[in-house]
């Protein structure tokens, strides 16, 4: 049985934590929308920070269509021979346009309060500017175009995960959701 999981959540909501857990426990592979953007920035020797990621995303979407990244991810998923696939970093309605056409696709929203997300962002330092980001800058990032549709699209999720507790609590919720998906 093939399983395709899409994850949506605001900045530092815990999408990567959920992805890593699923990969470890389900022999899964993952695709991230931001990976293709990071590849372009790295190739151009441009710093990988949130502003540059959002900028290159906007340019690609304007030049090649709003669904351009969605098409790439959907093709990657279709071409994968893995039985368990995770798509991380869904941010816009067009991001799931093609994934929703796949019968194996299930959509999970990861919810975390703003204060905890900020603390996690500083701690993880995924992007070059994360460690030094102020609370005000973090809040401003959340208002950018890429983040503006996250709550709207999260309403379409098949499942919602509350990631405000411990890792163990999050993992338990993930296990319950996966069991429900497998039982269908």
Buried (B, 14 or more C-beta within 10 A) or exposed (E): EBBBBBBBBBBBBBBBBBBBBBBEEBEBBBBBBBBBBBEBBEEEEEEBBBEBBBBBBEEBBEEEEBBBBBBBBBEBBEEBEBBBBBBBBBBBBBBBBBBEEBEBBBBBBBBBEBEBBBBBBBEEEBBEBBEEBEEEBBEEBBEBEBBEBBEEBBEBBBBBBBBBEEEEEBBEBBEEBBEEBEEE
